[in-house]
Amino acid sequence: MNEKLIRLLYRLGLSSNYTGYYCILAAVEIATCEPQSLTMVTKWLYPKIAEQLGTNWRAVERNIRSAIDVIWKRNPLGVQQLSNCQTDTKPAAAQFISILVFYLQFDES
């Protein structure tokens, strides 16, 4: 699934030169194995990612938000297509991670 996620992030406009790229990779990996982590993003998911990446949870949150900003500016239609939802506002971090997890688990392509 990691290769599919990498291709997806590049297609959305996020490359590996953003720290948030690695945070999103870790978040999706964790949330795929432990879906309940999406219900406790600040208390559980971000600290776990921070531990893996050797940083703190606030930096993880900021980097994910920054990555979502980049994606939203470059390809809002791509995000809308992934979520099957027409919206004028960018998704929150937990919502975006959830969209990616769902797409990767259930997309047929």
Secondary structure as GFF3:
##gff-version 3
##sequence-region A 1 109
A	DSSP	alpha_helix	2	12	.	.	.	ID=ss1
A	DSSP	alpha_helix	19	33	.	.	.	ID=ss2
A	DSSP	three_ten_helix	35	39	.	.	.	ID=ss3
A	DSSP	pi_helix	41	45	.	.	.	ID=ss4
A	DSSP	alpha_helix	46	53	.	.	.	ID=ss5
A	DSSP	alpha_helix	57	74	.	.	.	ID=ss6
A	DSSP	alpha_helix	76	83	.	.	.	ID=ss7
A	DSSP	alpha_helix	93	106	.	.	.	ID=ss8
###
